[in-house]
Amino acid sequence: MYAITGITGKVGGVAAKTLIEAGLPVRAILRDAGKAAIWAEQGCDIAFADFSTLPALTEAFTGASGVFILLPPMFDPSPDFAEARAMIATLREALLAARPAKVVCLSTIGADAERPNLLSQLGLMEQALSDLPMPVAFLRAGWFIDNAAWDLAPAQMTGVIPSFLQPLDKPVPMVSTVDVGRTAADLLRDSWTGRRVVNLEGPKRIAPADIAEAFSALLGKPVRMGVVERSDWEELFRAQGMKNPTPRIQMLDGFNEGWIEFTGDIRKGAIGLEEALRRLF
């Protein structure tokens, strides 16, 4: 039985479906009972838990041949990442109590960056889970191509997509969530010992200008990127409701300045930019 957290999201959903299609048993770990039927209909065992409920989370992990961990994203965290630290502590305790056969965690490029940024939350997870007594793999994925879902509306309405990634011709390690989910499923079926890190990006690196060009082709109209000046970021993010935009700004700086980067070997996915964008329509 493979226990999957984040199963209602894109990555967790693909991981679960890949396992189901291979004829393997899956336990869907859910927070919302209203989303249980669709997974039960596919033959999944159902468990209800979140990263704040230790007894339920422990029970959901118990007896699993492998557990897939997707820490809920926190885009506007407390300055000390208190929310992530609390979830990670509960997660560690549950894994120690349940002792599943192996653990695969969705991490990220930049989790090991020395400079603080939004992705440091997943670095904290890696630090906390690296010494677990069972095999643990950290799947460090590149920037999700699927983030371009936010770009679809401005591309359609104005033909100008605001870009925080700069310069516009600088290629960035990006990957489709389909590739990430499939790789997670592969890792759950794999065997290894100790701690393992897998870096994953798409077939080729993607610049913001490439995204605009791909939208132009898909929409049949001119689309371009427009630079959002860094001096405007904090005011803009606060206007959008963020209380602590500093980690997000630091993350964007890391991509733009190049200090958020993979270390070690990199696995390549199969889904290219245009194919990934078509899935957003």
N, C-alpha and C positions, 0 to 999 in steps of 0.2 A: 504494500500500500504506500503510495506516494502522497504526502500531505502538502498541499499547495496553499500558501497565503497569497493575498492579492489576486485571487482567481478571477474576480470580476473586472480586473483591469486588463490592459492590452497584453502585457508581458506574461502575467500569471495565467491569463486565459489561453494564450498560445501554448504555453508550457503544458497546461492541463490537457488541452485538446490533442497535442502531439502524443502524449502518453496514452490517452484514451484510444486514439487511432491505432496505436501499437498493441492494443489489447491489454494494457496494464491497468491495475486498479488505482483509483485516485480518491483521495479524501479532500473535499472542498472545504476550506476553512473560511467561514463567512462571518460578517458582523450583522448583516441585514437578512432576516428570515424571508423577506419578500423576494430575495434573489436565489433562494434555495431550489425552487422547482426546476429551473432550467438545467441545473447540474445534476439533480436527482434523476431527471429524465434521461440523462446520458450515462447513468449507472454509477454515479459518484456516491461514496459515503459522505455524509454531511456532518460537519462540526461547527459549532458557533463559538467564536473566541475573538479577542483582539489583543493588542500588545499591552493592555493594562490589566488583563484578567489572568493572573498566574494559574489558578487551578484549571480553568477551561483550556488555556493554551497548552499546558502540560498534557492534559488528556488528549487534545487534538494531535499532539506530536507522538504520543506513546504508541509503540508498535509499528512505526513507520519505517519503511525501507530507505526512505530519503525524505527530507523536508526542504521545500523551497521557501526561502525567506525574502519577502519584499517589504522593507521598512516603509511605512506610510510617509510620503514626502512632506516635508515641512518647509515651505517656501519663505515664510516670514517668522523665523524662529526667535526665541529669546536670545539675548546676547551670549549666554553661556550654553546654548543648545540644551536647555534643561528638559525640553519635551523629548528630544531624541535620546538623551541619556537615560531618562526614566524607562522608555520603551526598550532600550537595549538591555538594561539591567533585568527587566522582567523576562525578556527573550532568553538571555543567558541562563537565568535560573530555570526556566521551563525546559530548555534543551538539556541541561545537566540532570534534571529530574527524569525526563522522558527517555533520554538516551536513544534517539533514533540512530539508524545505521550510518547515515551520512547527512550532511547539510550542504546545501547550495544557496549562497546569499547573493542577491543582486546588489552589486556595488557599482562603482563608477570610475571612469577616468578622473584623476585628480584626487582620489581618496587618500593617496599617499603624498599629496603635495605638502611641502613644509610650511607654506604660507596659508594662514587661515582663510576660509571662504565657505560658501554654502555647502559644498561637497564634503567638508570636513566632518559632517554628521555621519557619513558612511565610513569615513576613516575611523571614527570612534567605534563604530560597529565592528570593523575589522579587528581593531585592537582588542575589543572585549571578547570576541569569539575565536580568535586565533589559537588559543590554547585549550580548546574543548577536547575531550578525550576521544571524540569520533572524527573521521575525516571531514574537513571543511573546505569548500571551494568558494572563492570570491570571484564572481563574474563582473569584471570591471568593463562596463559598456561605455561607448562614446556618447556624444550628444545625440539625443533621439531625433531622427528625421521627422518623426511624428509631431514634434513640437511645432512644425510648420502648419499644423491645424489652426493655430492662432493667426497665421498669415493669410489664410484663405479669404476671410471677409474683406480685409483691406485690398487684397489683390483683385477681388471681384468688383468692389465698390469704387475704388479710386485708382487702381493700377500702381499704387505705391505702397510698399511694405516697409514699415519702420524696422531698422536693424540696429541691434545693440552689438552684434558681432561685427568687428571692424579690424582692418580695412575690408572692404567688400569683396576683394579678390583673394583674401587669405583663406586657404583651405583648412577645414576643421574636421577632426575625426568624428564622423556621424555614423549612425547605424539605425536600421529599421527595428521597431519593437518585435516584428515577426522573427527576425534573425535572433534577437535576444531571447525570446521565449523558446524557440527551437533549440538554441544552444543550452539553455537551462535544462530542458528535458534531456538532452544528450548527456549532460554532466550528471544528472540524477541517476542515469543508467550506467554510468562509468564507474570504474574502481580506481582508488588511489589511497595513499596513506598521508596523514598529517595535513598540513595547510597547503592549499593550492591557489594560485592566482591565474585567471584566464582573462586576457585583454581581448576585447571584441570591437571591431569597427566594420563599416560597410566595404563594398568592393573598391571604392575610391573615396578620397577625401573631398569634401564639398564646401565651396565658398558660398557666402550669402548671395553673390551675383548668380551662382549656378541655380539657386532656388528660384530666383526671379525668372531666369530664363526658362526653367522647367514649367513654372506656372504660366508663362506666356504661351508655351506650346500647348499646355493642357486646356487653357481657357480660350485660346484663339484670339488673344488681345495683348497689347504691350503691357508688360509688368516690369517694374524696376524696384530696386532697393533704395531706401532713403536713410541716410545716416542719422541716428539720434545722438546728438552731441553728448559726450560724457558729462559735461558740466550741468546737463539738464536731468540726468538720471535720478538723482536723489529726490528732487522735487516732484518728478513725474511718478516715481514709485510710491512716494508718500501720498500723493493725490489719488492714487489707485487704492489706498487703504493700508499700505504696508507700514508697520510700526518700526521695523528694524531692517531697512534695506541694505545695510552695510555688507552682510555676507553675500547677497546677490550681486552687488557691485563688485566685490572682490572676486567672485567666480567669473564674471564677465571679463574683468581685467586679466584673470589667469588665462582664459582662452585667447584673448586678444594679444596679450604680451608673450604667450607661448610657454608660461611656466606651469600650466595645466597640460600635461602630456602623458602618454603611456610610457612606462618603463618595462623593458623586457620584450619578449616575443608577442606578436599581435596576430590574432586569428581574424580572418576575413569572412564576413557574411556574404550572402548571395543576392540580397535585395538592393537594387540600385535606387537612385533618387526618384526617377519618374515613376517607377513601379510603386514605391512607398507613397508618393504624393497621390497617385490614383486611388489608393485605398482611403484617402481622406474625403473623397467626394461621396 
